[in-house]
Amino acid sequence: MVGLAALMLAGVSHLSAQPPVPPVNAPVWRAELSSLGIDPAIMRKGADGNNPNAPNAANYDEAKVRAYTLPSLMGATPPRNAAQWAKRRAELVRLVEDNFIGRMP
């Protein structure tokens, strides 16, 4: 039992002693942006979680969140007959594909 614990500790210390390897995908990322015609210099920066006074500061204060209500799933007027239900179903399927699942190309 003690041997197994010593072996496990030796393995863990061996793994933690390795320095982290930086990702090498930056050239691939730049080439992909270039092929899409996107200039990385004008891209919007992500949220800054370290500086609360930065213009792109992360918002952790729920009081700053604007009021939002979800749209009705049935639309402005609920469907009343089979043809309207078929049309609304197609719209809902499209919404689910666009926002959750995705579409096959």
Salt bridges, closest charged atoms under 4 A:
GLU91 OE2 - LYS87 NZ 3.53
GLU91 OE1 - ARG88 NH1 2.70
ASP98 OD1 - ARG94 NE 3.40
ASP98 OD1 - ARG103 NH1 2.23
